Amino acid sequence: MLPRDYHVKLILISGMRTSTLLKRLPYLPKADAYVSEVGGRIFYPITPPSTTRSTIRRKRSNEPEEDVATSSSSSSSLIRPVKFPGSLENDLEPFTLVEDMYWRSRMSKDTAAGLDGYYGDIADAFLGTITTSSSSTRQEEDEDHVDSLDHDRSRTTTTSKSISLGQRKGALWDFANSLVKRGFVVDFNGYACCFRVNRQQQSTSITEKDFNELTSSSIDNTIKNLALARSVNLGCIDFYPAESGKKNCCAYLARKFSSFPSMNESNNQQQLLSQGEEILSQSAICLCDDDNDLEMAFACQHVYLPSVSSVSMAKAAPDYSQHFSLMG
Protein backbone atom coordinates (compact mmCIF):
# COMPACT_ATOMS: atom_id res chain seq x y z
CA MET A 1 0.00 0.00 0.00
CA LEU A 2 1.33 3.47 -0.88
CA PRO A 3 2.13 5.92 1.93
CA ARG A 4 -0.44 8.63 2.61
CA ASP A 5 2.12 11.18 1.34
CA TYR A 6 1.24 10.04 -2.17
CA HIS A 7 -2.32 11.32 -1.64
CA VAL A 8 -3.76 8.08 -2.98
CA LYS A 9 -7.41 7.55 -2.11
CA LEU A 10 -8.64 4.06 -1.27
CA ILE A 11 -12.31 3.31 -1.95
CA LEU A 12 -13.96 0.03 -0.96
CA ILE A 13 -17.04 -0.48 -3.10
CA SER A 14 -19.34 -3.48 -2.97
CA GLY A 15 -22.74 -4.82 -3.91
CA MET A 16 -23.25 -5.96 -0.31
CA ARG A 17 -26.20 -4.72 1.69
CA THR A 18 -25.44 -1.90 4.13
CA SER A 19 -26.03 -4.14 7.15
CA THR A 20 -23.29 -6.50 5.89
CA LEU A 21 -20.88 -3.61 5.38
CA LEU A 22 -21.43 -2.42 8.95
CA LYS A 23 -20.77 -5.91 10.28
CA ARG A 24 -17.49 -6.21 8.36
CA LEU A 25 -16.07 -2.74 9.03
CA PRO A 26 -13.71 -3.77 11.86
CA TYR A 27 -12.07 -6.30 9.53
CA LEU A 28 -11.76 -4.14 6.40
CA PRO A 29 -8.74 -2.02 5.44
CA LYS A 30 -9.00 1.61 6.55
CA ALA A 31 -10.39 3.43 3.52
CA ASP A 32 -11.26 6.97 2.49
CA ALA A 33 -14.78 5.90 1.52
CA TYR A 34 -16.92 2.80 2.00
CA VAL A 35 -19.67 2.05 -0.51
CA SER A 36 -22.51 -0.46 -0.28
CA GLU A 37 -25.62 -1.45 -2.28
CA VAL A 38 -23.87 -1.50 -5.69
CA GLY A 39 -22.80 2.12 -5.37
CA GLY A 40 -26.02 3.37 -3.79
CA ARG A 41 -24.66 4.49 -0.44
CA ILE A 42 -21.39 6.22 0.45
CA PHE A 43 -19.94 6.50 3.94
CA TYR A 44 -16.81 8.33 5.06
CA PRO A 45 -14.78 7.50 8.18
CA ILE A 46 -14.46 10.35 10.65
CA THR A 47 -12.70 10.72 13.97
CA PRO A 48 -15.39 10.94 16.67
CA PRO A 49 -15.36 13.91 19.10
CA SER A 50 -14.49 11.54 21.92
CA THR A 51 -13.46 7.89 21.83
CA THR A 52 -14.36 7.35 25.47
CA ARG A 53 -18.10 8.11 25.53
CA SER A 54 -19.31 4.74 24.28
CA THR A 55 -18.26 1.97 21.95
CA ILE A 56 -19.91 -0.49 19.65
CA ARG A 57 -20.43 -3.88 21.25
CA ARG A 58 -18.45 -6.54 19.44
CA LYS A 59 -20.68 -8.92 17.56
CA ARG A 60 -20.42 -12.62 18.36
CA SER A 61 -20.21 -14.90 15.35
CA ASN A 62 -23.48 -16.66 16.17
CA GLU A 63 -25.59 -13.48 16.37
CA PRO A 64 -27.87 -12.46 13.51
CA GLU A 65 -26.72 -9.65 11.25
CA GLU A 66 -29.38 -7.24 12.51
CA ASP A 67 -27.89 -7.31 16.04
CA VAL A 68 -25.03 -5.12 14.88
CA ALA A 69 -27.39 -2.19 14.49
CA THR A 70 -29.77 -2.96 17.34
CA SER A 71 -27.07 -3.33 19.95
CA SER A 72 -25.46 0.01 19.09
CA SER A 73 -28.54 2.17 18.57
CA SER A 74 -27.87 4.21 21.75
CA SER A 75 -24.08 4.35 21.42
CA SER A 76 -21.71 6.49 19.40
CA SER A 77 -21.12 3.48 17.14
CA LEU A 78 -17.38 3.56 17.49
CA ILE A 79 -15.69 1.11 15.13
CA ARG A 80 -12.54 -0.51 16.46
CA PRO A 81 -10.43 -2.06 13.68
CA VAL A 82 -9.14 -5.56 14.42
CA LYS A 83 -5.36 -5.86 14.50
CA PHE A 84 -3.79 -7.60 11.51
CA PRO A 85 -0.19 -8.58 10.61
CA GLY A 86 1.75 -5.47 9.64
CA SER A 87 -0.88 -3.05 10.96
CA LEU A 88 0.31 0.36 12.10
CA GLU A 89 -0.99 2.43 14.97
CA ASN A 90 -3.09 4.68 12.74
CA ASP A 91 -4.62 1.60 11.07
CA LEU A 92 -6.15 0.65 14.41
CA GLU A 93 -7.48 4.06 15.46
CA PRO A 94 -11.23 3.91 16.24
CA PHE A 95 -13.54 5.78 13.90
CA THR A 96 -17.18 6.28 13.12
CA LEU A 97 -19.05 7.07 9.89
CA VAL A 98 -20.94 9.86 8.21
CA GLU A 99 -23.03 9.35 5.07
CA ASP A 100 -22.68 11.41 1.91
CA MET A 101 -26.03 13.17 1.97
CA TYR A 102 -25.67 14.75 -1.47
CA TRP A 103 -25.33 11.29 -3.02
CA ARG A 104 -28.14 10.01 -0.84
CA SER A 105 -30.39 12.84 -2.03
CA ARG A 106 -29.79 11.67 -5.61
CA MET A 107 -30.70 8.07 -4.79
CA SER A 108 -33.78 8.95 -2.72
CA LYS A 109 -35.65 10.86 -5.43
CA ASP A 110 -39.04 9.40 -6.36
CA THR A 111 -37.69 8.72 -9.85
CA ALA A 112 -34.90 6.60 -8.31
CA ALA A 113 -35.30 4.60 -5.09
CA GLY A 114 -37.54 7.02 -3.24
CA LEU A 115 -37.44 7.65 0.51
CA ASP A 116 -39.24 4.59 1.82
CA GLY A 117 -36.25 2.25 1.93
CA TYR A 118 -34.45 4.58 4.32
CA TYR A 119 -37.11 4.38 7.02
CA GLY A 120 -36.06 1.90 9.70
CA ASP A 121 -32.64 2.02 8.07
CA ILE A 122 -29.91 -0.23 9.45
CA ALA A 123 -27.42 2.66 9.23
CA ASP A 124 -29.75 4.84 11.32
CA ALA A 125 -29.82 2.18 14.00
CA PHE A 126 -26.05 1.74 13.80
CA LEU A 127 -25.28 5.46 14.03
CA GLY A 128 -28.16 6.35 16.33
CA THR A 129 -29.71 8.74 13.79
CA ILE A 130 -33.19 8.96 12.33
CA THR A 131 -34.50 9.29 8.79
CA THR A 132 -37.16 11.94 8.17
CA SER A 133 -38.68 13.22 4.95
CA SER A 134 -36.87 16.54 5.28
CA SER A 135 -33.42 15.23 6.17
CA SER A 136 -33.34 12.60 3.46
CA THR A 137 -34.17 14.75 0.45
CA ARG A 138 -32.54 18.09 1.00
CA GLN A 139 -30.02 17.78 3.83
CA GLU A 140 -26.49 18.85 2.88
CA GLU A 141 -27.06 19.33 -0.85
CA ASP A 142 -23.56 20.71 -1.20
CA GLU A 143 -21.22 17.74 -0.90
CA ASP A 144 -18.48 19.89 0.69
CA HIS A 145 -20.64 19.95 3.83
CA VAL A 146 -20.18 16.22 4.22
CA ASP A 147 -16.62 16.66 5.47
CA SER A 148 -17.65 19.14 8.15
CA LEU A 149 -20.82 17.48 9.45
CA ASP A 150 -21.25 17.61 13.21
CA HIS A 151 -21.70 13.89 13.84
CA ASP A 152 -23.69 14.50 17.04
CA ARG A 153 -26.07 17.03 15.48
CA SER A 154 -28.53 14.44 14.13
CA ARG A 155 -28.20 11.93 16.96
CA THR A 156 -31.38 10.69 18.56
CA THR A 157 -32.46 7.82 20.80
CA THR A 158 -35.10 6.53 18.40
CA THR A 159 -35.05 5.19 14.89
CA SER A 160 -37.56 5.49 12.09
CA LYS A 161 -40.03 2.66 11.50
CA SER A 162 -39.39 0.31 8.62
CA ILE A 163 -41.84 0.35 5.69
CA SER A 164 -42.82 -2.97 4.15
CA LEU A 165 -41.98 -3.69 0.53
CA GLY A 166 -45.63 -3.61 -0.54
CA GLN A 167 -46.03 -0.07 0.81
CA ARG A 168 -42.81 1.38 -0.61
CA LYS A 169 -43.06 3.97 -3.38
CA GLY A 170 -40.50 5.15 -5.90
CA ALA A 171 -39.43 3.75 -9.27
CA LEU A 172 -37.22 1.06 -7.75
CA TRP A 173 -39.84 -0.30 -5.37
CA ASP A 174 -42.64 -0.04 -7.93
CA PHE A 175 -40.59 -2.36 -10.12
CA ALA A 176 -39.80 -4.66 -7.18
CA ASN A 177 -43.50 -4.97 -6.37
CA SER A 178 -44.26 -5.75 -10.01
CA LEU A 179 -41.87 -8.71 -9.73
CA VAL A 180 -43.53 -9.87 -6.51
CA LYS A 181 -46.90 -9.89 -8.32
CA ARG A 182 -45.31 -12.22 -10.89
CA GLY A 183 -44.30 -14.65 -8.14
CA PHE A 184 -40.67 -13.65 -7.59
CA VAL A 185 -39.16 -13.45 -4.11
CA VAL A 186 -37.44 -10.08 -3.68
CA ASP A 187 -34.67 -9.64 -1.09
CA PHE A 188 -34.82 -6.07 0.25
CA ASN A 189 -33.78 -6.52 3.89
CA GLY A 190 -30.79 -4.33 4.80
CA TYR A 191 -31.07 -2.37 1.54
CA ALA A 192 -32.29 1.23 1.20
CA CYS A 193 -31.78 1.85 -2.53
CA CYS A 194 -31.21 -1.57 -4.06
CA PHE A 195 -32.84 -4.99 -4.05
CA ARG A 196 -31.72 -8.47 -5.03
CA VAL A 197 -33.38 -11.43 -6.71
CA ASN A 198 -31.63 -14.61 -5.61
CA ARG A 199 -32.24 -17.76 -7.65
CA GLN A 200 -31.97 -19.97 -4.57
CA GLN A 201 -34.74 -18.05 -2.78
CA GLN A 202 -37.35 -18.52 -5.51
CA SER A 203 -40.25 -20.91 -5.18
CA THR A 204 -40.68 -23.88 -7.50
CA SER A 205 -43.18 -21.87 -9.53
CA ILE A 206 -40.29 -19.73 -10.83
CA THR A 207 -38.49 -21.71 -13.51
CA GLU A 208 -34.95 -21.25 -14.75
CA LYS A 209 -36.41 -19.58 -17.83
CA ASP A 210 -38.39 -17.16 -15.65
CA PHE A 211 -35.28 -16.24 -13.68
CA ASN A 212 -33.08 -15.82 -16.76
CA GLU A 213 -35.69 -13.52 -18.25
CA LEU A 214 -34.64 -10.96 -15.61
CA THR A 215 -31.40 -10.51 -17.55
CA SER A 216 -33.04 -10.40 -20.98
CA SER A 217 -33.12 -7.44 -23.36
CA SER A 218 -36.84 -6.95 -22.73
CA ILE A 219 -36.23 -6.46 -19.00
CA ASP A 220 -33.27 -4.20 -19.77
CA ASN A 221 -35.54 -2.03 -21.90
CA THR A 222 -38.17 -1.96 -19.16
CA ILE A 223 -35.81 -0.88 -16.41
CA LYS A 224 -34.07 1.61 -18.70
CA ASN A 225 -37.41 3.35 -19.22
CA LEU A 226 -37.76 3.45 -15.43
CA ALA A 227 -34.24 4.94 -15.00
CA LEU A 228 -33.10 1.75 -13.29
CA ALA A 229 -30.18 -0.58 -13.92
CA ARG A 230 -29.14 -4.12 -13.01
CA SER A 231 -26.06 -6.27 -12.57
CA VAL A 232 -25.29 -9.90 -11.74
CA ASN A 233 -23.40 -10.68 -8.55
CA LEU A 234 -22.54 -14.21 -7.46
CA GLY A 235 -25.48 -15.64 -9.37
CA CYS A 236 -27.93 -13.05 -8.00
CA ILE A 237 -29.45 -10.11 -9.86
CA ASP A 238 -29.27 -6.67 -8.25
CA PHE A 239 -31.55 -3.81 -9.33
CA TYR A 240 -30.87 -0.15 -8.45
CA PRO A 241 -31.27 3.42 -9.77
CA ALA A 242 -29.43 4.05 -13.03
CA GLU A 243 -27.57 6.95 -11.40
CA SER A 244 -26.13 4.39 -8.98
CA GLY A 245 -23.91 1.46 -9.93
CA LYS A 246 -20.23 0.95 -9.16
CA LYS A 247 -18.91 2.92 -12.14
CA ASN A 248 -21.06 6.00 -11.51
CA CYS A 249 -20.27 5.96 -7.81
CA CYS A 250 -16.53 5.69 -8.50
CA ALA A 251 -16.76 8.55 -11.01
CA TYR A 252 -18.55 10.67 -8.41
CA LEU A 253 -15.93 9.92 -5.75
CA ALA A 254 -13.04 10.48 -8.16
CA ARG A 255 -14.42 13.91 -8.89
CA LYS A 256 -15.14 14.61 -5.22
CA PHE A 257 -11.57 13.79 -4.21
CA SER A 258 -10.20 15.93 -7.06
CA SER A 259 -9.70 19.68 -7.26
CA PHE A 260 -12.96 20.32 -9.16
CA PRO A 261 -15.48 22.73 -7.55
CA SER A 262 -18.15 21.26 -5.30
CA MET A 263 -21.38 19.71 -6.55
CA ASN A 264 -24.96 20.65 -5.87
CA GLU A 265 -28.40 20.25 -7.39
CA SER A 266 -27.83 23.06 -9.90
CA ASN A 267 -24.86 21.29 -11.52
CA ASN A 268 -25.24 19.52 -14.84
CA GLN A 269 -25.19 15.86 -13.77
CA GLN A 270 -23.95 14.58 -17.10
CA GLN A 271 -21.03 17.01 -17.00
CA LEU A 272 -20.17 15.92 -13.46
CA LEU A 273 -20.23 12.27 -14.51
CA SER A 274 -18.06 12.96 -17.56
CA GLN A 275 -15.47 14.75 -15.43
CA GLY A 276 -15.37 11.84 -12.99
CA GLU A 277 -15.07 9.28 -15.78
CA GLU A 278 -12.13 11.22 -17.24
CA ILE A 279 -10.34 11.02 -13.89
CA LEU A 280 -11.04 7.29 -13.66
CA SER A 281 -9.67 6.62 -17.13
CA GLN A 282 -6.46 8.50 -16.41
CA SER A 283 -5.74 7.92 -12.73
CA ALA A 284 -7.72 5.03 -11.21
CA ILE A 285 -6.60 1.46 -10.58
CA CYS A 286 -9.27 -1.14 -9.86
CA LEU A 287 -9.09 -4.49 -8.05
CA CYS A 288 -12.12 -6.65 -8.77
CA ASP A 289 -13.28 -10.12 -9.84
CA ASP A 290 -16.99 -10.41 -10.69
CA ASP A 291 -19.58 -9.63 -13.34
CA ASN A 292 -20.97 -6.59 -11.53
CA ASP A 293 -17.46 -5.06 -11.57
CA LEU A 294 -17.08 -5.01 -15.37
CA GLU A 295 -18.51 -1.56 -16.10
CA MET A 296 -16.36 -0.02 -13.37
CA ALA A 297 -13.32 -2.00 -14.52
CA PHE A 298 -13.50 -0.74 -18.11
CA ALA A 299 -13.90 2.84 -16.84
CA CYS A 300 -10.63 2.69 -14.86
CA GLN A 301 -7.12 3.16 -16.21
CA HIS A 302 -6.07 -0.41 -15.37
CA VAL A 303 -7.53 -3.45 -13.64
CA TYR A 304 -5.91 -6.08 -11.43
CA LEU A 305 -7.71 -9.39 -10.88
CA PRO A 306 -6.78 -11.25 -7.66
CA SER A 307 -9.12 -13.98 -8.94
CA VAL A 308 -11.93 -14.47 -11.46
CA SER A 309 -15.39 -15.42 -10.19
CA SER A 310 -17.61 -14.99 -13.26
CA VAL A 311 -17.74 -16.18 -16.86
CA SER A 312 -17.97 -12.61 -18.16
CA MET A 313 -14.84 -11.55 -16.29
CA ALA A 314 -13.00 -14.69 -17.42
CA LYS A 315 -13.80 -13.72 -21.02
CA ALA A 316 -12.96 -10.03 -20.65
CA ALA A 317 -9.50 -10.56 -19.16
CA PRO A 318 -7.88 -12.30 -22.18
CA ASP A 319 -9.91 -10.30 -24.71
CA TYR A 320 -8.56 -7.05 -23.20
CA SER A 321 -5.20 -8.27 -21.92
CA GLN A 322 -3.64 -4.78 -22.05
CA HIS A 323 -6.30 -3.52 -19.66
CA PHE A 324 -6.49 -6.48 -17.24
CA SER A 325 -3.68 -8.05 -15.20
CA LEU A 326 -4.34 -11.41 -13.55
CA MET A 327 -2.53 -11.52 -10.19
CA GLY A 328 -3.10 -15.18 -9.32
Secondary structure as UniProt FT lines:
FT   HELIX           4..6
FT   STRAND          11..13
FT   HELIX           18..24
FT   HELIX           25..27
FT   STRAND          33..36
FT   HELIX           37..39
FT   STRAND          41..46
FT   TURN            61..62
FT   TURN            65..66
FT   HELIX           67..71
FT   TURN            72..74
FT   TURN            85..86
FT   HELIX           89..92
FT   STRAND          95..99
FT   HELIX           101..107
FT   TURN            110..113
FT   HELIX           116..118
FT   TURN            119..120
FT   HELIX           122..127
FT   HELIX           133..138
FT   TURN            139..140
FT   HELIX           143..148
FT   TURN            151..154
FT   HELIX           165..167
FT   HELIX           171..181
FT   TURN            182..183
FT   TURN            189..190
FT   STRAND          195..198
FT   HELIX           199..201
FT   TURN            204..205
FT   HELIX           208..212
FT   HELIX           213..215
FT   HELIX           217..225
FT   TURN            226..227
FT   STRAND          228..233
FT   TURN            234..235
FT   STRAND          236..241
FT   TURN            242..243
FT   HELIX           246..256
FT   TURN            265..266
FT   HELIX           269..283
FT   STRAND          285..287
FT   HELIX           291..293
FT   HELIX           294..299
FT   STRAND          302..305
FT   HELIX           311..319
FT   TURN            320..323
FT   STRAND          324..326
//
